[in-house]
Amino acid sequence: MKAEYSPYHTICFLCQGSAEKYLKAYLISQGWELEKIHDLQRLLGHALSYDQSFSELVPQAETLNEYITEGRYPGDLPFESIGKAEAEEALAAAEKIAEFVLAKLAA
């Protein structure tokens, strides 16, 4: 995010998508059958059935769920209002989920 202009909305959208993939990877490793779900809180609900410690990711899931569609379609939601602060928050949330899941998968 060093450039003068950065597509912050896209960064947020991609952070949500990466967190979704990490959660699905964990779930599949536990025997969960893949479903077409983008909602991170729903995915966390499934993860909680395997490991209650996933509850600590609720704040990150809430943050990233805002970007399921916001980063994808201009005009649907406040697309243009997403700035650097939101992108940094989304990146931190996605990193927390990634690190958490990777630690679980390595255990």
Secondary structure, 3 states (H helix, E strand, C coil): CCCCCCCHHHHHHHHHHHHHHHHHHHHHHCCCCCCCCCCHHHHHHHHHCCCHHHHHHHHHHHHHHCHHHHCCCECCECHHHCCHHHHHHHHHHHHHHHHHHHHHHHC
